[in-house]
Amino acid sequence: MDERLNRLDEPHMRPLMGLVEGMRARGHSVPNPDPNDGGVNAHVLALLESPGPKAVVSDFISRDNNDESARNIGAALDHAGLGRDDVMLWNVVPWALGEAYKD
């Protein structure tokens, strides 16, 4: 089991998880924000388009996902000098789009 699942109730994550749980209650498959990032304490909100297949599989929106998008956003944030606590990754459309990603 991913240790990050045990950290979703930490103070910097609780408000975000309330949003996620509300969307899930309406039938959307929304990946978790990564508790290794800044959550509500972040100074920068990095908005991506929508979760890709790796976020759906890992159940996290994370620069640690094993895909090109995660590597690119991680490299860009590192280049900008932004640490994990500085940033919150989220998606404009928080659930995966398209039939290929549906449960």
C-alpha positions in Angstrom: 0.0 0.0 0.0 1.2 3.5 -0.8 2.3 5.3 2.4 0.9 8.5 1.1 -2.7 7.2 1.6 -2.0 7.3 5.4 -1.1 10.9 5.2 -4.2 12.3 3.4 -5.7 13.4 6.8 -2.7 15.6 7.7 -3.7 19.3 8.3 -2.2 20.5 5.0 -4.4 18.0 3.2 -7.7 17.9 5.0 -9.4 20.8 3.1 -8.3 19.4 -0.2 -9.5 15.9 0.6 -12.9 17.4 1.5 -13.1 18.7 -2.1 -11.9 15.4 -3.5 -14.4 13.4 -1.5 -17.2 15.7 -2.5 -16.4 15.1 -6.2 -16.1 11.4 -5.7 -19.5 11.4 -4.0 -20.9 12.9 -7.3 -19.4 9.9 -9.2 -16.1 11.4 -10.4 -12.8 9.4 -10.2 -10.5 12.1 -8.8 -6.9 11.2 -7.9 -5.6 12.3 -4.5 -3.3 15.3 -4.2 0.2 14.3 -3.1 0.8 14.8 0.6 4.5 15.2 -0.2 3.6 18.5 -1.7 2.6 21.7 0.1 -1.2 21.2 0.1 -3.0 24.2 1.5 0.3 25.7 2.7 1.8 25.9 -0.8 2.7 29.2 -2.2 2.2 28.1 -5.8 -0.7 26.3 -7.4 0.4 24.5 -10.5 -2.7 23.9 -12.6 -2.5 21.1 -15.1 -5.2 20.1 -17.6 -6.6 16.8 -16.3 -5.3 13.6 -14.8 -3.6 11.3 -17.2 -3.5 7.5 -17.1 -0.6 7.3 -14.6 -2.4 9.5 -12.1 -5.5 7.3 -12.4 -3.4 4.2 -11.9 -1.3 5.6 -9.0 -4.4 7.4 -7.5 -2.2 10.5 -7.0 -1.5 13.8 -8.9 2.2 13.7 -8.4 5.5 14.6 -9.8 6.5 11.1 -8.6 4.3 9.3 -11.2 6.2 7.3 -13.7 5.4 9.3 -16.8 6.7 12.0 -19.0 4.3 14.7 -17.7 5.3 14.1 -14.1 9.0 14.2 -15.1 8.5 17.4 -17.0 6.6 19.2 -14.3 9.1 18.0 -11.7 12.0 19.3 -13.8 10.3 22.7 -14.4 9.5 23.1 -10.7 13.1 22.1 -9.8 14.5 24.6 -12.4 12.3 27.3 -10.9 13.7 26.5 -7.4 10.4 25.4 -6.0 10.6 22.7 -3.4 7.9 20.2 -2.6 6.4 22.3 0.2 6.2 25.3 -2.1 3.8 23.7 -4.7 0.4 22.2 -4.9 -0.4 20.3 -8.1 -4.0 20.3 -9.3 -6.0 19.9 -12.5 -8.4 22.3 -14.1 -10.6 19.3 -14.7 -9.9 17.2 -11.6 -11.1 13.8 -13.1 -9.7 11.9 -16.0 -11.3 12.7 -19.4 -12.1 10.1 -22.1 -13.3 6.6 -22.1 -9.7 5.2 -21.9 -9.4 6.4 -18.3 -12.8 5.5 -16.9 -13.2 2.8 -14.2 
